[in-house]
């Protein structure tokens, strides 16, 4: 499914190819043989065949645009929960945007509104508000780290095209929400560009003065 405008966002996924259930004789997880009393069920996320016990969990699949909760296997459940948390809690924060002092190529820009673009693929930087003049090129984020400073909270965004951009906020709540949300967006848009875990500093490890 695509948006009415025709473009496809990075958060939409292609339709899953379902495994041919005629070729599956037993559940791959618990090895229970399929038969008259043991039905076959497809995981709606990976498309593989499992027994009822191994796909009994039904969960909303916001990213896949299902209207109702769907069956998922045990392997797909954690990923689906992560996606749902991002889509329902973190994405709205990034789409709404926030005002920061931005350090870009060594220059500080005050009153800069940062938000996720309408197609959810880029971070935009405008003067004052989302409708203001764009003052920093939109970027795709390749990496993210936390900046530890005694009097402010900051998040650093790294792009191959633009180098490092740092967002500063003296509002502790705003900064922590944005750090968490941007960590999620990096995992969604550029999972292969990140090094395993070590490339992201935990947001809980950074504190600031009141």
C-alpha positions in Angstrom: 0.0 0.0 0.0 1.3 3.5 -0.9 0.2 7.0 0.0 -2.2 8.8 -2.2 0.6 11.1 -3.5 2.2 8.0 -5.0 5.5 7.9 -3.1 6.4 5.1 -0.8 7.9 5.8 2.7 10.7 3.9 4.3 8.2 2.7 6.9 6.0 0.8 4.5 6.9 -2.8 3.7 6.4 -5.0 0.7 3.7 -7.6 0.9 5.0 -10.8 2.6 5.5 -13.9 0.4 3.7 -16.7 2.2 5.4 -20.1 2.4 3.7 -22.9 0.6 1.9 -24.8 3.4 1.8 -27.9 1.2 5.6 -28.2 1.6 5.5 -28.0 5.4 4.7 -31.1 7.4 5.7 -30.0 10.9 6.1 -26.8 12.9 9.7 -25.6 12.6 9.7 -24.4 16.2 8.2 -27.2 18.2 8.3 -30.0 15.6 4.6 -30.8 16.1 3.4 -32.7 13.0 0.5 -31.1 11.2 -2.7 -33.1 10.7 -6.4 -33.1 11.2 -6.2 -31.7 14.7 -3.1 -29.5 14.2 -3.7 -26.7 11.8 -1.2 -24.7 9.9 -0.9 -20.9 10.4 1.1 -18.3 8.6 3.0 -15.6 10.5 1.8 -12.4 9.0 5.2 -10.8 9.2 7.6 -13.4 7.9 5.1 -15.6 6.0 6.4 -18.9 7.4 4.1 -21.7 8.5 3.8 -22.6 12.2 1.3 -24.4 14.5 -1.3 -22.5 16.6 0.8 -22.7 19.8 3.8 -21.0 18.1 1.7 -18.3 16.4 -1.0 -17.7 19.1 0.1 -14.2 19.8 -1.9 -11.6 17.8 -0.6 -8.0 17.7 -1.3 -4.8 15.8 0.9 -4.4 12.7 0.9 -0.7 12.2 3.8 -0.6 9.7 2.0 -3.2 7.5 -1.3 -1.2 7.6 -3.4 -4.1 8.9 -6.7 -3.0 10.4 -6.8 -5.7 13.1 -4.3 -7.5 15.2 -2.5 -10.3 13.3 -0.8 -13.6 14.1 3.0 -13.4 14.4 5.5 -16.1 15.3 7.7 -15.9 18.4 10.7 -14.7 16.3 8.8 -11.8 14.7 7.1 -10.7 17.9 9.9 -8.5 19.4 10.6 -6.8 16.1 6.9 -6.1 15.6 6.6 -4.7 19.1 9.6 -2.4 18.4 8.1 -1.2 15.2 4.7 -0.5 16.9 6.4 1.5 19.6 8.2 3.6 17.1 5.2 4.2 14.8 2.8 5.1 17.7 5.1 6.9 20.1 8.4 8.0 18.5 7.3 8.9 15.0 4.7 11.5 16.0 7.4 13.3 18.1 9.7 13.5 15.0 7.0 14.5 12.6 5.8 17.3 14.9 9.4 18.6 15.3 11.0 20.7 17.9 13.1 23.9 18.2 16.8 23.5 18.8 20.1 25.4 18.6 21.8 23.6 15.8 25.6 23.3 15.3 26.3 22.7 11.6 29.7 22.8 10.0 31.1 24.7 13.0 28.3 27.4 13.0 25.6 27.7 15.6 22.1 28.4 14.3 19.5 29.5 17.0 15.8 28.9 16.8 16.0 26.1 14.3 13.0 23.9 13.9 13.9 20.2 13.2 11.3 17.7 12.0 11.0 14.5 10.0 9.9 15.1 6.4 6.4 14.3 5.1 7.6 11.1 3.5 9.5 10.0 6.7 12.8 9.8 4.9 14.7 13.0 5.8 15.3 15.3 8.7 14.5 18.9 7.8 15.9 22.1 9.4 13.8 25.3 9.0 13.9 28.8 10.6 11.6 29.1 13.6 8.9 26.7 12.5 8.1 23.8 10.2 6.8 26.2 7.6 9.9 28.5 7.8 12.7 28.8 5.3 15.0 25.8 5.1 18.3 26.8 6.6 20.2 23.5 6.7 20.1 20.8 3.9 17.8 17.9 4.7 19.8 14.8 5.7 19.6 11.1 5.9 21.2 9.9 9.1 23.9 7.3 9.1 24.8 7.5 12.7 23.8 9.0 16.1 25.5 9.6 19.4 24.8 11.5 22.6 26.8 14.6 23.5 27.7 14.9 27.2 27.7 18.5 28.3 27.5 19.9 31.8 24.8 22.5 31.1 22.8 21.2 28.1 21.5 18.0 26.5 22.4 17.4 22.9 22.1 14.7 20.2 24.6 14.4 17.4 23.6 13.3 13.9 26.1 12.1 11.4 25.5 12.1 7.7 28.0 11.1 5.0 26.9 14.0 2.9 26.9 16.8 5.5 29.2 15.6 8.3 28.0 16.1 11.9 25.0 18.1 13.0 24.4 18.6 16.7 21.0 19.6 18.1 21.1 21.4 21.5 18.2 21.9 23.8 18.1 23.2 27.4 14.7 21.5 27.8 15.7 18.1 29.4 12.4 16.5 28.5 12.5 17.5 24.8 16.1 16.5 24.4 15.6 13.0 25.9 12.4 12.4 23.8 14.3 13.4 20.7 17.3 11.3 21.5 15.1 8.2 22.0 13.1 8.9 18.8 16.2 9.5 16.7 17.8 6.3 17.9 14.7 4.5 16.6 14.6 6.3 13.3 18.2 5.4 12.6 17.5 1.7 13.3 14.5 1.9 10.8 16.2 3.8 8.0 19.8 2.7 8.2 20.1 -0.5 10.1 23.0 -1.7 8.0 24.9 1.5 8.3 25.2 1.2 12.1 27.9 -0.8 13.8 26.6 -3.3 16.4 25.3 -1.6 19.5 28.6 0.2 20.3 27.8 2.9 17.8 24.9 4.3 19.9 25.3 5.6 23.4 22.4 4.8 25.7 20.3 7.9 26.4 20.0 6.9 30.1 23.7 7.4 30.6 23.7 11.1 29.9 22.4 13.6 32.5 22.2 17.4 32.7 21.8 20.2 35.2 18.2 21.1 36.0 
